[in-house]
Amino acid sequence: MISKSLNKKANNNYRLSIAPMMDCTDRHFRVLMRQITNKALLYTEMIVAKALHYSTKREQLLDFNPIEHPISLQLGGDNPSLLSEAAQMAEDWGYDEINLNIGCPSPKVKAGNFGASLMAHPEIVAKCIEKMKKSTKIPITVKHRLGIDHLDSDSYLLKFVDHLAIAGADRFIVHARKAWLKGLNPKQNRTIPPLQYERVRKLKENRPNLIVELNGGLKTIDDCLKALNIYDGTMVGRAAYNHPFIWNTIDSKVFGEEEKIISKSKIIQQLIPYAQSNLENNGCLWDISKHILKLIEKTPGAKFIRQELSEKSQKKKADISILENVAQQLEATGH
Ligand SMILES: Cc1cc2nc3c(=O)[nH]c(=O)nc-3n(C[C@H](O)[C@H](O)[C@H](O)COP(=O)(O)O)c2cc1C
């Protein structure tokens, strides 16, 4: 019987997390999300261990704002030494966890022999985990699919997970669909293979001592609460990125904190000093406004406010008054 890792931190950060999403969950989005929830675990976009090894902009790749805690750095790679080095860097930089991406089916990632294609090589993944565990004290978790191509049976999934658990993986976040590495692009691989929650449920039933989280297709807090009756945690991707505001009661409903309701205008007001400092550090307003756009829905004039915010923020000299104005417009309608 495989037991829960002794290394696991006694917390329940993982009851609800915001999934790693390339070009979406950058540090600015994560800071926005932190105005909405203090508790949900936030994931970075995937960073390739090799890129971290060779990069001259390592600090830029790793950097995050202290308010982003708890935060997990997602790594990609198949080389135990490079991953172990990257894990050490992440720990030194202050990340709370490291997550290994075994779910990405993109051709680029496949060509590098990592991501979802590693589901065919549990022994390599196990070596990577073992080495990362040896070099760090923070949890090492794995995000994977139900299977890939022909390697898609329940027994294969169990074998895969067992291998990684023995190597020391602390948690398993299962995107509840398989991936087709041949024939489907990444976007299709997030919609065409059907969601199969019952297979994740079987995994949890067969391995009650492992920490198993459900990912894929969760759209509301209620969906997550229902899932938490079965699984140890839930991970939300697109529904959180596209509709961040609907998650504003996570802390009370999922984590049992006292309820604090924040308005959309207040969220934007709170982001203004952050956006100002981004401008002062040679960033542009659009870095942040592109995420704020997602907040502005289901309010009077939302389409117009979004349009204006988008157009004005992309101008060269866009300044903070644009956000102040949006916050005022939302406040005027009671949002
Ligand atoms: C635009 C986009 C980028 C993504 N990038 C990553 C990534 O870098 N690493 C990863 O493990 N998954 C990535 N995913 C997959 C999500 O983390 C998640 O597993 C998937 O969207 C299913 O969850 P959802 O139905 O809640 O969105 C990405 C998804 C989207 C939509």
The ligand as an ORCA input file, in Angstrom:
! r2SCAN-3c Opt
* xyz 0 1
  C      -4.908     28.754    -22.728
  C      -4.569     27.537    -21.909
  C      -3.253     27.289    -21.558
  C      -2.921     26.164    -20.801
  N      -1.622     25.984    -20.410
  C      -1.319     24.958    -19.573
  C      -0.020     24.813    -19.014
  O       0.899     25.632    -19.242
  N       0.208     23.744    -18.199
  C      -0.771     22.831    -17.896
  O      -0.526     21.878    -17.139
  N      -2.003     22.959    -18.407
  C      -2.304     23.994    -19.203
  N      -3.576     24.151    -19.644
  C      -4.619     23.186    -19.239
  C      -5.329     23.659    -17.967
  O      -4.430     23.764    -16.886
  C      -6.456     22.687    -17.582
  O      -5.906     21.429    -17.316
  C      -7.500     22.535    -18.695
  O      -7.867     23.778    -19.240
  C      -8.737     21.824    -18.154
  O      -9.307     22.535    -17.075
  P     -10.584     23.531    -17.270
  O     -11.669     22.716    -17.973
  O     -10.980     23.907    -15.869
  O     -10.140     24.662    -18.118
  C      -3.931     25.251    -20.407
  C      -5.260     25.521    -20.768
  C      -5.588     26.646    -21.490
  C      -7.041     26.913    -21.827
*
